[in-house]
Amino acid sequence: MTNPKLPTPRTDNGHAVDIAYGLIRDQILSGQRRGGEWLREGEIAEALGLSRTPVREAFRRLTAERLVRYERNRGVQVQGWSVRDLDEIFSLRTNLEPFGCRLAAAAGAIDLAELAGLADEMDAVAAAATPDLDTLTMLNNRFHRMVLIGSGNSRLPDVVASVVQMPLVWRTFAHYSPEALRRSLAHHHEIVDALAAADPDWAESVMRSHIRAAWSDIRSRMDDETRD
């Protein structure tokens, strides 16, 4: 399949585009629109009370974020991942990120105050009545990348970034149960503690538990969606 760039609309009503983009994006991240579903420009425009132009521009934004994909002569489809896709991604993460965390604990080069601050910020965002998933995702990515940079292996951050796709992170947070989110946030603080203790074994173990717990939660959600 190909993913050519969607055509640029001739007009751009910024407000209408933001409305279409925000609503479609929320539907995808909440699971209301599932992977593999085809998005019909005309139907969505009519449902939102908008012209096709802002919907088309919203599709372009969502394609850039890899939440949807454009297939020539067929249209726009919600991006989905199979269990096999996700198993491959998390298998790589389970090996790469704990290794990076181990190296970081041995190197002792991370600004632990800054790392702990990121963990605290995530706690604050998650405590809101309606957590801002964009902010939570951004902080989470900064936390993990900071650990990987602290490993001292200059190639590792980019290798992991090529494996971990942003839409997957968004969807993970969007579907966490309160208990799963609390566990994930607690892991961040324990990672900081392990790095502060300069204990490679502890740091590696916590990061591995963190990644595997995320995978378990996603698998559970996928099983629930299959039964629905």
C-alpha positions as CSV (number, residue, x, y, z in Angstrom):
1,M,0.0,0.0,0.0
2,T,1.1,3.5,-0.7
3,N,0.6,6.6,1.5
4,P,0.9,9.6,-0.9
5,K,0.5,13.1,0.4
6,L,-3.2,14.1,0.4
7,P,-4.1,16.9,-1.9
8,T,-3.9,20.4,-0.5
9,P,-7.3,22.1,-0.2
10,R,-7.9,25.3,-2.2
11,T,-9.4,27.1,0.8
12,D,-8.6,26.9,4.5
13,N,-11.1,27.8,7.2
14,G,-8.8,27.5,10.2
15,H,-11.6,27.3,12.8
16,A,-13.6,24.7,10.9
17,V,-10.5,22.6,10.3
18,D,-9.7,22.7,14.0
19,I,-13.2,21.5,14.8
20,A,-13.1,18.6,12.3
21,Y,-9.6,17.6,13.3
22,G,-10.3,17.7,17.0
23,L,-13.5,15.7,16.8
24,I,-12.2,13.0,14.4
25,R,-9.0,12.7,16.4
26,D,-10.9,12.3,19.7
27,Q,-13.1,9.6,18.1
28,I,-10.0,7.7,17.0
29,L,-8.1,8.0,20.3
30,S,-11.2,7.0,22.3
31,G,-11.7,3.9,20.2
32,Q,-15.1,5.1,18.8
33,R,-13.5,4.8,15.4
34,R,-11.4,1.6,15.2
35,G,-8.4,0.6,13.2
36,G,-9.3,-0.4,9.7
37,E,-12.4,1.8,9.5
38,W,-12.8,3.9,6.3
39,L,-13.5,7.5,6.9
40,R,-15.9,9.0,4.4
41,E,-15.3,12.7,3.7
42,G,-18.8,13.5,2.7
43,E,-20.4,11.6,5.6
44,I,-18.2,13.3,8.2
45,A,-18.7,16.7,6.7
46,E,-22.5,16.3,6.8
47,A,-22.4,15.0,10.4
48,L,-20.3,17.9,11.6
49,G,-22.2,20.5,9.6
50,L,-19.1,21.5,7.6
51,S,-18.0,21.6,4.0
52,R,-15.7,18.9,2.7
53,T,-12.7,21.3,2.6
54,P,-12.0,21.4,6.4
55,V,-12.6,17.7,6.7
56,R,-10.0,17.1,3.9
57,E,-7.5,19.3,5.7
58,A,-8.2,17.5,9.0
59,F,-7.4,14.2,7.2
60,R,-4.1,15.6,6.1
61,R,-3.2,16.5,9.7
62,L,-4.3,13.1,11.0
63,T,-2.2,11.4,8.2
64,A,0.8,13.4,9.3
65,E,0.3,12.1,12.8
66,R,-0.1,8.5,11.5
67,L,-3.5,8.2,13.1
68,V,-5.0,7.5,9.7
69,R,-3.5,6.5,6.3
70,Y,-4.4,7.6,2.8
71,E,-4.6,5.0,0.1
72,R,-4.9,6.1,-3.4
73,N,-8.2,5.5,-5.1
74,R,-9.7,4.2,-1.9
75,G,-9.6,7.0,0.7
76,V,-8.7,7.5,4.3
77,Q,-8.5,4.6,6.8
78,V,-8.0,4.6,10.6
79,Q,-4.6,3.3,11.3
80,G,-4.6,0.0,13.1
81,W,-2.1,-2.4,14.6
82,S,-2.5,-6.2,14.7
83,V,-1.5,-8.2,17.8
84,R,1.5,-9.3,15.9
85,D,2.5,-5.7,15.1
86,L,2.3,-4.7,18.7
87,D,4.0,-7.8,19.9
88,E,7.0,-7.0,17.7
89,I,7.0,-3.4,18.9
90,F,6.9,-4.3,22.6
91,S,9.3,-7.1,22.2
92,L,11.9,-4.6,20.8
93,R,11.0,-2.1,23.6
94,T,11.4,-4.8,26.2
95,N,15.0,-5.4,25.1
96,L,16.1,-1.9,24.2
97,E,14.7,0.4,26.9
98,P,15.6,-1.7,29.9
99,F,19.1,-2.0,28.4
100,G,19.2,1.8,28.1
101,C,18.0,2.3,31.6
102,R,20.7,-0.1,32.9
103,L,23.4,1.9,31.1
104,A,22.0,5.1,32.4
105,A,22.1,3.9,36.0
106,A,25.8,2.9,35.5
107,A,26.7,6.2,33.8
108,G,25.1,8.5,36.4
109,A,24.9,11.4,34.0
110,I,21.1,12.1,34.1
111,D,19.8,15.3,35.8
112,L,17.7,13.4,38.3
113,A,15.9,16.5,39.5
114,E,14.7,17.2,36.0
115,L,13.7,13.6,35.5
116,A,11.8,13.6,38.8
117,G,10.1,16.8,37.8
118,L,8.8,15.2,34.6
119,A,7.3,12.4,36.7
120,D,5.7,14.9,39.0
121,E,4.2,16.8,36.0
122,M,2.7,13.6,34.7
123,D,1.1,13.0,38.0
124,A,-0.4,16.4,38.0
125,V,-1.8,16.1,34.4
126,A,-3.2,12.6,35.2
127,A,-5.0,13.9,38.3
128,A,-7.2,16.3,36.2
129,A,-10.8,15.4,35.7
130,T,-10.1,15.0,32.0
131,P,-6.3,14.4,31.5
132,D,-4.7,16.2,28.6
133,L,-3.4,13.2,26.6
134,D,-1.2,15.4,24.4
135,T,0.6,16.8,27.4
136,L,0.8,13.4,29.1
137,T,2.2,11.9,25.9
138,M,4.7,14.7,25.5
139,L,6.0,14.4,29.1
140,N,6.1,10.6,28.9
141,N,8.2,10.8,25.7
142,R,10.5,13.4,27.2
143,F,11.0,11.1,30.3
144,H,11.8,8.0,28.3
145,R,14.1,9.9,25.8
146,M,16.0,11.5,28.7
147,V,16.7,8.1,30.2
148,L,17.9,6.8,26.8
149,I,20.1,9.8,26.2
150,G,21.5,9.3,29.7
151,S,22.6,5.8,28.6
152,G,25.5,7.3,26.8
153,N,24.7,5.2,23.7
154,S,24.3,7.9,21.0
155,R,22.3,5.6,18.7
156,L,19.9,4.2,21.2
157,P,17.4,7.1,21.4
158,D,16.9,7.2,17.7
159,V,16.6,3.4,17.4
160,V,13.8,3.4,20.0
161,A,12.1,6.4,18.5
162,S,11.9,4.5,15.2
163,V,10.1,1.7,17.0
164,V,7.7,3.6,19.3
165,Q,5.1,5.4,17.3
166,M,3.3,8.4,18.7
167,P,-0.3,7.2,17.9
168,L,0.5,4.0,19.9
169,V,1.5,6.1,22.9
170,W,-1.6,8.2,22.6
171,R,-3.9,5.2,22.4
172,T,-2.1,3.6,25.4
173,F,-2.9,6.5,27.6
174,A,-6.4,6.9,26.2
175,H,-7.4,3.4,27.2
176,Y,-5.6,3.0,30.5
177,S,-7.8,2.1,33.4
178,P,-7.2,4.3,36.5
179,E,-5.3,1.5,38.1
180,A,-3.1,0.9,35.1
181,L,-2.4,4.7,34.8
182,R,-1.4,4.8,38.5
183,R,0.9,1.9,38.1
184,S,2.6,3.4,35.0
185,L,3.1,6.7,36.8
186,A,4.5,4.9,39.9
187,H,7.0,3.1,37.7
188,H,8.4,6.5,36.6
189,H,9.1,7.4,40.1
190,E,10.7,4.1,40.9
191,I,12.9,4.4,37.8
192,V,14.1,7.8,39.2
193,D,14.8,6.1,42.5
194,A,16.7,3.2,40.8
195,L,18.8,5.7,38.8
196,A,19.5,7.8,41.9
197,A,20.7,4.6,43.7
198,A,23.0,3.9,40.7
199,D,21.7,0.4,40.7
200,P,21.7,-1.0,37.1
201,D,19.9,-4.2,38.0
202,W,17.0,-2.4,39.7
203,A,16.8,0.2,36.9
204,E,16.7,-2.4,34.2
205,S,14.1,-4.5,36.1
206,V,11.7,-1.6,36.7
207,M,11.9,-0.4,33.1
208,R,11.2,-3.9,31.9
209,S,8.2,-4.2,34.2
210,H,7.0,-0.8,33.0
211,I,7.1,-1.8,29.3
212,R,5.6,-5.3,29.9
213,A,2.7,-3.8,32.0
214,A,1.9,-1.4,29.2
215,W,1.8,-4.3,26.7
216,S,-0.4,-6.3,29.0
217,D,-2.9,-3.5,29.3
218,I,-3.1,-3.0,25.5
219,R,-3.5,-6.7,24.9
220,S,-6.4,-6.8,27.5
221,R,-8.0,-3.8,25.7
222,M,-7.7,-5.5,22.3
223,D,-9.3,-8.7,23.7
224,D,-12.2,-6.7,25.1
225,E,-12.7,-4.9,21.8
226,T,-12.7,-8.2,20.0
227,R,-15.4,-9.5,22.3
228,D,-17.6,-6.4,21.8
